[in-house]
Amino acid sequence: MPRPRVHDQETADALVDAAARRLRAGGPGSVSVRAVADEAGVSTRAVYSLFGSRDELLAELYRRGFAGLAAELADHPEGLDPLAELRALGDAYRRSALARPNLYHAMFDGPHGVDDPDPVARSEATFHVLVDAVRRCVAADLLAGDPVLLARQLWALTHGLALLELSGSLGDDPELVWDQARRAMVLGHAGSALEERGLEPPAG
């Protein structure tokens, strides 16, 4: 295949895709400028022209991953009740992981030359979307506890489920596993209002 001479957005996308595939398959050691350029069908000059360095190319992976996640989290109906919104955010997180599995792994697979290795710091904007949703549930007496702590627990559960589904480890009915795990988490932190409803979260 002839190598494109113009280092445009299409070339950048091809390099990001190639780097993400290699990172997921073989770890950071498999992501060299030469290997990524060869896989994308371009020259090594394209990597340096578009990203400046290997580390910046790797950093772009999680930037794009979190940007995609932010877009998914923002794309849910307005006017939902607090628990329905919380479920919608979990569904959005799952969609983002399934739609961009290589980038999803890159988001949490080390700092790759970036100063802050903490994925919570890198994903602060998306995490606070979840915190705000949990805070509304607590204010409505549907969940009980510290909103930030609850949000971290919900994120840990959702992240783990996403990783297991991507690896094919959730069995024949991953939808059921997601539903029951999240339901159990909500019931475990139910506020008095939810308890009065018989500890039953909203259907769907």
C-alpha positions as CSV (number, residue, x, y, z in Angstrom):
1,M,0.0,0.0,0.0
2,P,1.5,3.4,-1.0
3,R,2.3,5.6,2.0
4,P,0.4,8.9,2.2
5,R,2.6,12.0,1.9
6,V,0.3,14.4,3.7
7,H,0.3,14.2,7.5
8,D,-3.3,15.0,8.1
9,Q,-6.0,14.0,10.6
10,E,-6.5,10.7,8.9
11,T,-2.8,9.9,9.3
12,A,-3.0,11.0,13.0
13,D,-6.0,8.7,13.6
14,A,-4.2,5.8,11.9
15,L,-1.2,6.2,14.1
16,V,-3.3,6.5,17.3
17,D,-5.2,3.3,16.3
18,A,-2.0,1.4,15.6
19,A,-0.4,2.5,18.8
20,A,-3.5,1.6,20.8
21,R,-3.6,-1.9,19.2
22,R,0.1,-2.5,19.9
23,L,-0.1,-1.2,23.5
24,R,-3.1,-3.5,24.3
25,A,-1.4,-6.5,22.6
26,G,2.1,-6.2,23.8
27,G,2.4,-3.4,26.4
28,P,4.4,-0.2,26.2
29,G,7.6,-2.0,25.0
30,S,5.8,-3.0,21.8
31,V,5.1,0.7,20.9
32,S,8.1,2.0,19.1
33,V,7.9,4.8,16.6
34,R,9.1,2.5,13.8
35,A,6.6,-0.3,14.6
36,V,3.6,2.1,14.9
37,A,4.5,3.9,11.7
38,D,4.9,0.6,9.8
39,E,1.6,-0.7,11.1
40,A,-0.1,2.6,10.0
41,G,1.5,2.5,6.6
42,V,3.4,5.8,7.1
43,S,6.9,7.0,7.6
44,T,8.4,7.6,11.1
45,R,8.5,11.3,10.1
46,A,4.7,11.4,10.4
47,V,4.9,10.4,14.1
48,Y,7.3,13.2,14.9
49,S,5.5,15.7,12.7
50,L,2.1,15.0,14.2
51,F,2.9,14.2,17.8
52,G,6.5,15.3,18.4
53,S,7.6,12.1,20.2
54,R,6.6,8.6,21.1
55,D,5.6,9.7,24.6
56,E,3.3,12.3,23.2
57,L,1.7,9.7,20.9
58,L,1.1,7.5,23.9
59,A,-0.3,10.4,25.9
60,E,-2.7,11.1,23.0
61,L,-4.2,7.6,23.5
62,Y,-5.6,8.3,26.9
63,R,-6.5,11.9,26.0
64,R,-8.7,10.5,23.3
65,G,-10.0,7.8,25.5
66,F,-11.2,10.2,28.1
67,A,-12.6,12.6,25.5
68,G,-14.7,9.7,24.1
69,L,-15.8,8.8,27.6
70,A,-16.8,12.4,28.3
71,A,-18.8,12.6,25.1
72,E,-20.7,9.3,26.0
73,L,-21.4,10.6,29.5
74,A,-22.9,13.8,28.1
75,D,-25.1,11.9,25.7
76,H,-28.0,10.8,27.8
77,P,-31.6,12.1,28.2
78,E,-32.3,15.1,30.4
79,G,-34.9,15.1,33.2
80,L,-34.2,11.6,34.4
81,D,-34.8,10.8,38.1
82,P,-31.5,10.5,40.0
83,L,-31.2,6.7,40.0
84,A,-32.1,6.5,36.3
85,E,-29.4,9.1,35.6
86,L,-26.9,7.1,37.5
87,R,-27.8,4.0,35.5
88,A,-27.6,6.0,32.3
89,L,-24.1,7.1,33.2
90,G,-23.1,3.5,33.8
91,D,-24.5,2.4,30.5
92,A,-22.5,5.3,28.8
93,Y,-19.3,4.1,30.5
94,R,-19.9,0.6,29.2
95,R,-20.6,1.8,25.7
96,S,-17.4,3.9,25.7
97,A,-15.3,0.9,26.7
98,L,-16.9,-1.5,24.2
99,A,-16.7,1.1,21.3
100,R,-13.1,1.9,21.9
101,P,-11.5,-1.1,23.6
102,N,-7.9,-0.4,22.7
103,L,-8.2,3.2,23.9
104,Y,-10.0,2.1,27.0
105,H,-7.0,-0.1,28.0
106,A,-4.6,2.8,27.2
107,M,-6.5,5.1,29.5
108,F,-5.5,3.0,32.6
109,D,-2.3,1.4,31.4
110,G,0.3,3.7,33.0
111,P,1.4,7.3,32.6
112,H,3.5,6.9,29.4
113,G,5.6,9.9,30.0
114,V,2.9,12.0,31.5
115,D,3.8,13.6,34.9
116,D,0.6,12.5,36.7
117,P,0.3,8.7,36.8
118,D,-3.1,8.9,38.6
119,P,-6.0,8.0,36.3
120,V,-8.4,9.8,38.6
121,A,-6.5,13.1,38.1
122,R,-6.4,12.5,34.3
123,S,-10.1,11.8,34.3
124,E,-11.2,14.4,36.8
125,A,-13.8,15.9,34.6
126,T,-15.5,12.6,33.8
127,F,-15.2,11.5,37.5
128,H,-17.0,14.6,38.7
129,V,-19.9,13.9,36.4
130,L,-20.4,10.7,38.4
131,V,-19.9,12.4,41.7
132,D,-22.5,15.0,40.8
133,A,-25.0,12.3,39.9
134,V,-24.4,10.4,43.1
135,R,-24.7,13.6,45.1
136,R,-28.2,14.1,43.6
137,C,-29.1,10.6,44.7
138,V,-27.9,11.2,48.2
139,A,-29.8,14.5,48.3
140,A,-33.0,12.7,47.2
141,D,-32.4,10.1,50.0
142,L,-32.0,7.3,47.5
143,L,-28.4,6.6,48.5
144,A,-26.7,7.0,51.8
145,G,-23.1,7.9,52.3
146,D,-20.3,10.3,51.2
147,P,-20.9,11.1,47.5
148,V,-17.2,11.0,46.5
149,L,-16.6,7.7,48.3
150,L,-19.8,6.2,46.7
151,A,-18.7,7.5,43.3
152,R,-15.3,5.8,43.6
153,Q,-17.0,2.5,44.6
154,L,-19.4,2.7,41.6
155,W,-16.5,3.6,39.3
156,A,-14.5,0.7,40.6
157,L,-17.4,-1.7,40.0
158,T,-18.1,-0.3,36.5
159,H,-14.5,-0.3,35.5
160,G,-14.0,-3.9,36.6
161,L,-17.1,-5.0,34.8
162,A,-16.0,-3.3,31.6
163,L,-12.5,-4.9,31.7
164,L,-14.0,-8.3,32.3
165,E,-16.5,-7.9,29.5
166,L,-13.7,-6.8,27.1
167,S,-11.8,-9.9,28.0
168,G,-14.8,-12.1,27.4
169,S,-15.0,-13.1,31.1
170,L,-18.6,-12.2,31.9
171,G,-20.1,-15.4,30.4
172,D,-23.0,-15.8,28.0
173,D,-25.1,-13.0,29.5
174,P,-22.9,-10.0,30.4
175,E,-26.1,-7.8,30.5
176,L,-27.4,-9.8,33.4
177,V,-24.1,-9.6,35.3
178,W,-24.0,-5.8,34.8
179,D,-27.6,-5.5,35.9
180,Q,-27.3,-7.6,39.1
181,A,-23.9,-6.2,40.1
182,R,-25.1,-2.6,39.9
183,R,-28.4,-3.4,41.5
184,A,-26.6,-5.0,44.5
185,M,-24.3,-1.9,44.8
186,V,-27.3,0.4,44.8
187,L,-29.2,-1.7,47.3
188,G,-26.1,-1.9,49.6
189,H,-26.0,1.9,49.8
190,A,-29.8,2.6,49.8
191,G,-31.1,5.6,51.6
192,S,-34.2,5.5,53.7
193,A,-36.5,6.6,50.9
194,L,-35.4,3.5,48.8
195,E,-35.7,1.3,51.8
196,E,-39.3,2.4,52.2
197,R,-39.9,1.3,48.6
198,G,-38.8,-2.2,49.6
199,L,-35.2,-1.8,48.4
200,E,-36.3,-2.0,44.8
201,P,-34.4,0.3,42.4
202,P,-36.4,1.6,39.4
203,A,-37.0,-0.9,36.6
204,G,-34.8,-0.9,33.5
